[in-house]
Amino acid sequence: MKFGYFLRLSATKVLHLIRANCPDFIFEKLFTEITKFKLASGATALLAGTLPEEAPRNLRQMFSRAVVVSGGSTRLKVEVLDVEVSA
């Protein structure tokens, strides 16, 4: 999908139904699995203070490269309707 939309799929049950009823090659053409991380609540406090000895020397630099704060992007929310799958 283009145009800068972010598609959030929160209906795990429906995705499992689709996966269970579709051959793998069809499901893989519909969806790709991604890993997401959410910033921990104490992350900025940890970075602002003295880092633990075990932390890499360049942790702050790596963190600033890994975390990009952006806002105002267009979003598309997908809500689940009652779905029945017939096999």
SULGI-V458043 format. One record per pair of residues at least 12 apart in sequence whose ideal C-beta (glycine too) atoms are under 6 Angstrom apart, sorted by the first residue. I is the first residue (numbers start at 0). J is the second residue. D is the distance in whole Angstrom. If there is no record, write none. Layout:
[[I J D] [I J D]]
This chain:
[[3 73 5] [4 73 6] [4 75 5] [5 74 5] [6 75 6] [10 79 4] [13 79 5] [13 82 6] [16 84 5] [20 84 5] [46 59 6]]
